[in-house]
């Protein structure tokens, strides 16, 4: 056998059956909450007075219907709301329907101030407006106005009054806005008429004083003339500049005795071009003659004379062209001076005219602005007058509210259905919340996966009906102990627990009785020197026990302290007087020798120790025992506390063989690990029969007879 049974490392997936087990375990809690909720809902529904709902329907148009395209000052529709106008307009109308102003108008129309429902309230109008409900129909301009109350005739009348007041209010505001606009415009038009007359007279007198015969055109004529002169001056200056550059180039060529052929204005002249062609022809003939004759030959000299004559003609023609260019330059220069003078005179005249025209325009602009405002106001007055005569309301009542016949509340069937559903959900939710907050050990998964311990046995809660199940559970624990020890010499078992009151002493006595009944020699060593209980369980005297032996003389025999129980083969060594420091007792040499002697003289030695938490006694005893078993009270101690205690013990003694789940209530538990013990319970009391289900893999099968059990162990 391995030193310890390997605990499960992988956590089992959560199954729907696990949720059902939580619900089944808390079924009475669920039933209680369900009954309370359904009862309260039923009482509240049946005692509630019937409430009736009346509904009137209104059609809202974003724009008022216009017969003529005139200006709108009535402020009807969505035109005054800018971006997202329709959405904002409709939202505004919904709030207006629920406003205090509409409620006040309804109170005035129906005289509701003395109504019993509102007479005693501090704010009757606010109470009434808060009861108005507005339900717009999606993607339409239709709005349903709803109102609820105890009297169906009154509710219908109030709903219709709200619709009528809302529609009339919109029309009244439009009429008032139109009248206000007319009054404002008429109050402005009379002083404007006088102001326009004075402005026209001032304009005429100013033009007369400034000699502006055509004030509007005189400034334009002067400006056009100045523009023409400026254009002529610019053109003259451009031409003059070109001639000036050309003459400079000619002078440069003359001083350098160069040729005028590179000057376009000279070389491009037709006469000069013709003379150059003749000269070129004569020079070619002269070259041909030199080939035949010498330069002193008469024919050569005659041809040279012709060439010289042509050159003189070219020079004469060039001089004529240059003189013409110089004359043209002088003319342009004179024209430039004259244009400059005339432009300056015209500019001065234009400046004077502009100055007078600016003053005139200022006077005339004031007159024009006054006239424009006067004309606009006159047109606006006529438009408003026409609009008021053609104005139509953009709100209308589509359907008036009929008198309701059937109350809308209470809805008995719906309320009860909601109560049933809410009661179940609240009950189930409460049970799951309690299960979530419960951090105690409840299932075999808690022992095997969280505590990392093998489950040795599940001990049912003892009662008259569970005696057989308890007996079989201890038989299972006995078998688990037999399979957990490596050999017969490893027979010392420490039975401990994480906290007090978990049933370790009771478990120790009962498993010892089971082994003794099977013929095993069993010794119970009561080492709980703080709250000893073994002597009480076995009806023995506590005195003359472990502490007496430890403090006795060296020659004293431990057998003198052994007490026999009422069951053969079962012996006990009670604790004796409680010492001031129990931990020192277990470290004494005589205690170690005693434990060695007991191992050799008995088949099983069970040590009942104090709880592990906060005490060193159990840790010392764990180091001396061959096996350690934890007793865990079902649904009692915190899992984290138990796990820490198990971890601490494992550091001292790694052979922690498992845990014993104690005090399990079979009636209230619904976990698969408890089915096999329920089999015996139902099979022996009350005649009930159920299918036997497979238990946890860590629990050994229970032999039916002692003989079979011995064969299975041996």
Secondary structure, 3 states (H helix, E strand, C coil): CCCCCCCCCCCCCCCHHHHHHHHHHCHHHHHHHHHHHHHHHHHHHHHCCCEEEEEEEEEECCCCCCCCCCCCCCCCCCHHHCCCHHHHHHHHHHHHHCCHHHHHHHHHHHCCCCCHHHHCCCCHHHHHHHHCEEEECCCCCEEEEEEEECCHHHHHHHHHHHHHHHHHHHHHHHHHHHHHHHHHHHHHHHHHHHHHHHHHHHHHHHHHHCCCCCHHHHHHHHHHHHHHHHHHHHHHHHHHHHHHHHHHHHHHHHHCCCCHHHCHHHHCCHHHHHHHHHHHHHHHHHHHHHHHCCCCCHHHHHHHHHHHHHHHHHHHHHHHHHHHHHHHHHHHHHHHHHHHHHHHHHHHHHHHHHHHHHHHHHHHHHHHHHHHHHHHHHHHHHHHHHHHHHCCCCEEEEECCCCCCCCCECCHHHHHHHHHHHHHHHHHHHHHHHHHHCCECCCHHHHHHHCCCCEEEEEECCCCCCHHHHHHHHHHHHHHHHHHCCCCCCCEEEEECCCCCCCHHHHHHHHHHHHHHCCCCEEEEECCCCCCCHHHHCCCCCCCCHHHHHHCCCCCCHHHHCEECCCCCEEEECCCCCCCCHHHHHCCHHHHHHHHHHHHHCCEEEEECCCCCCCCHHHHHHHHCCEEEEEEECCCCEHHHHHHHHHHHHHHCCCEEEEEEEEECCCCCCCHHHHHHHHHHHHHCCCCCCCCCCCCCCCCCCCCCHHHHHHHHC
